[in-house]
Amino acid sequence: MLAMQRSSWEQGVAAQALFELGDLETVVLMAKAAVVRIGGDGRLALVGAETQVTDPAANGEPVMRAAEATSDPVLRDGARRMLDYLLYQAPRAADGTLYHLVDAREVWIDSLYMAPPFLAASGYPEQALGQIEGHRRRLWSPEHQLFSHIWDEAAQTPRRPAFWGVGNGWAAAGMTRVLGALAAEKSAERARVARYLVELVDGCLAHQRADGLFHDVLDDPTTFVETNAGQMLAYTIYRGILGGWLDEGYRVRADRMRRAAWQKVDAHGLVQGVCGSPGFDHPGTATEGQAFFLLMEAAARDFSAGK
């Protein structure tokens, strides 16, 4: 994973994987690298002319945790600037839902992983919950219990209505992390997000293949068989059972996904068959595929330990 070239969100999800594994020393180094590439507007880990609004925020919590561990004022300022960007500067729809790109009025389901967990962990749970609701209003299909990928705010219609597997994985893992950050006294809010998660997990599992994996577009068997959605959902299920918002019966489905993912790891440690870089439109390898294997393993470890 660390040998791969990485865009802003990939730097963030890689650092989050290392944080959940307990490798704080490397998280600090990843955070320092993210702050080196901070933009003038506060977006972290920019590589080239990145146009993403929410993707850089995937670095927010790792930078914040690194700042807490080291008391480094540069890291502390980097986390603050990323938060200020999300709260006050980032382009958004009239209801406050963040756009995914600086140059298009589009809402992407990917953003549910990138921004809400950082908002919740930073002490802004209402803003995190607001992003979940805004994305659901636009992209959730009650009939299919799945999220479409991209919404066109100007046209008020989906631009990519497909139920992308990894997109639904981003949503599941993002809401899982928000739930983990919500205070116990927010019982009504926790129950609502937990219900959303159960609906989404059930919607995805309706399309799980016998080998434990999913098609790239969940309900389209003509698309390629993809590895990362299974890793993301296994992560969600292990964390969900441990957190008390998913039933123990889901474990068998997560275990099947985990076994399938292990079979996709090649002799070099690369997880094959994920949505491949750089276009994510073909089976290949990607930083996020490596990171979610590690996140899945961290969640499975914690689940087994009962902590």
C-alpha positions as CSV (number, residue, x, y, z in Angstrom):
1,M,0.0,0.0,0.0
2,L,2.7,2.5,1.0
3,A,4.6,1.8,-2.2
4,M,1.7,3.0,-4.4
5,Q,1.2,6.5,-5.8
6,R,-1.8,8.1,-4.0
7,S,-4.3,10.8,-4.5
8,S,-5.8,12.8,-1.6
9,W,-8.5,10.4,-0.6
10,E,-6.1,7.4,-1.0
11,Q,-3.7,9.0,1.4
12,G,-6.5,9.5,3.8
13,V,-8.0,6.0,3.7
14,A,-4.5,4.5,3.9
15,A,-3.7,6.5,7.0
16,Q,-7.1,5.5,8.5
17,A,-6.3,1.9,7.9
18,L,-3.0,2.3,9.7
19,F,-4.7,4.1,12.6
20,E,-7.3,1.3,13.1
21,L,-4.4,-1.2,13.0
22,G,-2.7,0.7,15.8
23,D,0.4,1.8,13.8
24,L,0.3,5.4,15.1
25,E,4.0,6.0,14.2
26,T,3.2,5.6,10.5
27,V,0.0,7.5,10.9
28,V,2.0,10.5,12.1
29,L,4.3,10.3,9.1
30,M,1.3,10.0,6.7
31,A,-0.3,13.0,8.4
32,K,2.9,15.1,8.1
33,A,3.0,14.3,4.4
34,A,-0.7,15.3,4.0
35,V,0.0,18.6,5.6
36,V,3.0,19.3,3.4
37,R,0.6,19.2,0.5
38,I,-2.2,21.3,2.0
39,G,-3.8,23.8,-0.3
40,G,-4.4,27.4,0.3
41,D,-8.0,26.7,1.1
42,G,-7.2,24.0,3.7
43,R,-7.7,20.9,1.6
44,L,-5.2,18.2,2.7
45,A,-2.8,16.0,0.6
46,L,-3.4,17.6,-2.7
47,V,-1.5,16.1,-5.7
48,G,-1.6,18.3,-8.7
49,A,-4.7,20.2,-9.7
50,E,-7.2,18.1,-7.7
51,T,-10.8,19.3,-8.0
52,Q,-12.3,17.2,-5.3
53,V,-14.1,18.9,-2.5
54,T,-14.6,16.1,0.0
55,D,-11.8,13.6,-0.9
56,P,-9.1,15.5,0.9
57,A,-11.2,15.3,4.1
58,A,-10.4,11.6,4.3
59,N,-7.1,12.8,5.8
60,G,-8.9,14.9,8.5
61,E,-9.2,12.3,11.3
62,P,-5.7,10.8,10.8
63,V,-4.2,14.3,10.9
64,M,-6.3,15.2,13.9
65,R,-5.3,11.9,15.8
66,A,-1.6,12.5,14.9
67,A,-1.8,16.0,16.3
68,E,-3.4,14.7,19.5
69,A,-0.6,12.1,19.8
70,T,2.3,14.6,19.1
71,S,1.0,18.0,20.1
72,D,2.5,19.2,16.9
73,P,1.1,22.6,16.1
74,V,1.5,22.1,12.4
75,L,-0.6,19.0,12.4
76,R,-3.2,20.7,14.7
77,D,-3.4,23.6,12.3
78,G,-3.7,21.3,9.3
79,A,-6.7,19.5,10.9
80,R,-8.3,22.8,11.8
81,R,-7.9,24.2,8.3
82,M,-9.4,21.1,6.7
83,L,-12.4,21.3,9.1
84,D,-12.9,25.0,8.4
85,Y,-12.9,24.3,4.7
86,L,-15.7,21.7,5.1
87,L,-17.8,23.9,7.5
88,Y,-17.4,27.3,5.9
89,Q,-15.8,27.3,2.4
90,A,-16.7,24.1,0.5
91,P,-19.2,24.4,-2.3
92,R,-22.6,22.9,-1.4
93,A,-26.2,22.7,-2.3
94,A,-28.9,25.0,-0.8
95,D,-29.6,22.5,1.9
96,G,-25.9,22.3,2.9
97,T,-25.1,19.0,1.2
98,L,-21.5,19.1,0.0
99,Y,-20.7,18.8,-3.6
100,H,-18.0,16.3,-4.6
101,L,-16.2,18.6,-7.1
102,V,-15.3,22.2,-7.0
103,D,-16.3,22.7,-10.6
104,A,-19.6,20.8,-10.8
105,R,-22.8,20.8,-8.9
106,E,-22.7,17.1,-8.3
107,V,-23.3,15.0,-5.1
108,W,-21.3,11.7,-5.1
109,I,-21.9,8.8,-2.8
110,D,-18.2,8.5,-2.2
111,S,-18.4,11.7,-0.1
112,L,-20.2,9.8,2.7
113,Y,-16.9,8.2,3.6
114,M,-14.7,11.3,3.0
115,A,-16.3,14.0,5.1
116,P,-19.0,12.9,7.7
117,P,-16.6,10.7,9.8
118,F,-14.2,13.6,10.2
119,L,-17.0,16.0,11.0
120,A,-18.4,13.6,13.7
121,A,-14.9,12.9,15.2
122,S,-14.2,16.7,15.3
123,G,-17.2,17.4,17.4
124,Y,-19.7,18.4,14.7
125,P,-22.1,15.4,14.8
126,E,-25.1,17.4,13.5
127,Q,-23.2,18.4,10.4
128,A,-22.1,14.8,9.8
129,L,-25.7,13.7,10.2
130,G,-26.9,16.4,7.8
131,Q,-24.5,15.1,5.2
132,I,-25.9,11.6,5.5
133,E,-29.5,12.9,5.2
134,G,-28.6,15.1,2.2
135,H,-26.9,12.3,0.3
136,R,-29.8,9.9,1.1
137,R,-32.4,12.4,-0.2
138,R,-30.6,12.5,-3.6
139,L,-29.1,9.0,-4.1
140,W,-31.0,6.4,-2.0
141,S,-33.4,4.0,-3.7
142,P,-35.9,2.7,-1.2
143,E,-37.0,0.1,-3.7
144,H,-33.6,-1.4,-4.2
145,Q,-32.1,-0.4,-0.8
146,L,-29.0,0.8,-2.5
147,F,-27.3,4.1,-3.4
148,S,-26.9,5.5,-6.9
149,H,-23.5,6.9,-7.6
150,I,-23.8,10.5,-8.8
151,W,-26.5,13.2,-8.5
152,D,-26.8,16.2,-10.8
153,E,-28.0,19.0,-8.6
154,A,-28.7,21.4,-11.6
155,A,-30.8,18.9,-13.4
156,Q,-32.3,17.4,-10.2
157,T,-31.7,13.9,-11.5
158,P,-29.1,11.2,-11.1
159,R,-26.1,11.6,-13.5
160,R,-25.0,8.1,-12.8
161,P,-27.9,6.1,-11.4
162,A,-25.9,2.8,-11.3
163,F,-25.7,1.1,-8.0
164,W,-21.9,1.0,-7.9
165,G,-20.6,-1.6,-5.5
166,V,-17.7,0.4,-4.2
167,G,-19.9,3.5,-3.9
168,N,-22.2,1.6,-1.6
169,G,-19.2,0.4,0.2
170,W,-18.0,3.9,0.8
171,A,-21.4,4.8,2.2
172,A,-21.5,1.8,4.5
173,A,-18.0,2.3,5.9
174,G,-18.6,6.0,6.2
175,M,-21.8,5.6,8.2
176,T,-20.1,3.0,10.3
177,R,-17.4,5.4,11.3
178,V,-19.9,8.1,12.0
179,L,-21.8,5.7,14.3
180,G,-18.6,5.0,16.1
181,A,-18.0,8.7,16.7
182,L,-21.5,9.6,17.9
183,A,-21.9,10.1,21.6
184,A,-24.0,7.5,23.5
185,E,-26.5,10.1,24.6
186,K,-27.4,10.7,20.9
187,S,-29.6,7.6,21.1
188,A,-32.2,8.7,18.5
189,E,-29.5,9.7,16.0
190,R,-27.6,6.5,16.5
191,A,-30.7,4.4,16.0
192,R,-31.5,6.3,12.8
193,V,-28.1,5.8,11.3
194,A,-28.1,2.1,12.4
195,R,-31.3,1.6,10.6
196,Y,-29.9,3.1,7.5
197,L,-26.9,0.8,7.7
198,V,-29.1,-2.3,8.2
199,E,-31.1,-1.4,5.1
200,L,-28.0,-0.8,3.1
201,V,-26.2,-4.0,4.1
202,D,-29.3,-6.0,3.4
203,G,-29.6,-4.3,0.0
204,C,-26.0,-5.2,-0.9
205,L,-26.2,-8.7,0.4
206,A,-29.2,-9.4,-1.9
207,H,-26.6,-9.3,-4.7
208,Q,-23.7,-11.3,-3.1
209,R,-22.3,-14.0,-5.3
210,A,-21.8,-17.6,-4.2
211,D,-18.0,-16.9,-4.1
212,G,-18.6,-14.1,-1.6
213,L,-17.9,-11.2,-3.9
214,F,-20.1,-8.7,-5.9
215,H,-20.3,-7.4,-9.4
216,D,-18.9,-3.9,-10.0
217,V,-22.5,-2.6,-10.4
218,L,-24.3,-4.6,-7.8
219,D,-27.4,-5.6,-9.7
220,D,-25.7,-5.9,-13.1
221,P,-24.1,-9.4,-13.6
222,T,-22.7,-8.3,-16.9
223,T,-20.2,-6.0,-15.1
224,F,-16.9,-7.5,-13.8
225,V,-16.6,-9.3,-10.5
226,E,-15.0,-6.8,-8.0
227,T,-13.1,-7.4,-4.8
228,N,-13.2,-4.1,-2.8
229,A,-17.0,-3.9,-2.2
230,G,-16.8,-7.2,-0.3
231,Q,-13.9,-5.9,1.8
232,M,-15.8,-2.7,2.6
233,L,-18.9,-4.6,3.6
234,A,-17.0,-7.1,5.7
235,Y,-15.5,-4.1,7.6
236,T,-19.0,-2.7,8.1
237,I,-20.4,-6.0,9.3
238,Y,-17.6,-6.8,11.8
239,R,-17.7,-3.2,13.2
240,G,-21.5,-3.3,13.2
241,I,-21.9,-6.5,15.2
242,L,-19.2,-5.4,17.6
243,G,-21.0,-2.0,18.0
244,G,-24.3,-3.6,18.5
245,W,-26.2,-2.3,15.5
246,L,-26.0,-5.4,13.4
247,D,-27.1,-8.9,14.4
248,E,-24.6,-11.7,14.9
249,G,-26.2,-13.6,12.1
250,Y,-24.4,-11.3,9.6
251,R,-21.1,-12.7,10.5
252,V,-21.3,-15.7,8.1
253,R,-21.7,-13.3,5.2
254,A,-18.7,-11.1,6.3
255,D,-16.5,-14.2,6.8
256,R,-17.4,-15.3,3.2
257,M,-16.3,-11.9,1.9
258,R,-13.1,-12.0,3.9
259,R,-12.1,-15.5,2.6
260,A,-12.8,-14.3,-0.9
261,A,-10.6,-11.2,-0.5
262,W,-7.8,-13.3,0.9
263,Q,-7.9,-15.4,-2.2
264,K,-7.3,-12.3,-4.3
265,V,-4.0,-11.4,-2.7
266,D,-1.1,-12.2,-5.0
267,A,2.4,-13.1,-4.2
268,H,3.4,-9.5,-3.9
269,G,0.7,-8.6,-1.4
270,L,-1.4,-6.8,-4.0
271,V,-5.2,-7.2,-3.7
272,Q,-6.3,-8.1,-7.2
273,G,-9.6,-7.5,-8.8
274,V,-10.6,-4.2,-7.1
275,C,-11.7,-1.2,-9.1
276,G,-8.4,-0.4,-10.6
277,S,-6.4,2.8,-10.6
278,P,-6.4,5.3,-12.2
279,G,-9.9,5.2,-13.7
280,F,-11.6,2.7,-11.3
281,D,-13.5,1.3,-14.3
282,H,-11.8,-2.0,-14.6
283,P,-10.5,-4.8,-12.4
284,G,-7.0,-4.1,-11.1
285,T,-5.2,-2.8,-8.1
286,A,-5.6,0.5,-6.1
287,T,-4.5,2.0,-2.8
288,E,-8.0,2.0,-1.5
289,G,-8.2,-1.8,-2.2
290,Q,-5.1,-2.3,-0.2
291,A,-6.3,0.0,2.6
292,F,-9.7,-1.7,2.9
293,F,-8.1,-5.1,3.1
294,L,-6.3,-3.8,6.2
295,L,-9.4,-2.1,7.5
296,M,-11.3,-5.4,7.2
297,E,-8.5,-7.2,9.0
298,A,-8.4,-4.6,11.8
299,A,-12.2,-4.9,12.2
300,A,-12.0,-8.7,12.2
301,R,-9.2,-8.6,14.8
302,D,-11.3,-6.4,17.0
303,F,-14.4,-8.4,16.5
304,S,-12.6,-11.6,17.5
305,A,-11.1,-9.9,20.6
306,G,-14.6,-8.6,21.5
307,K,-13.4,-5.0,21.9
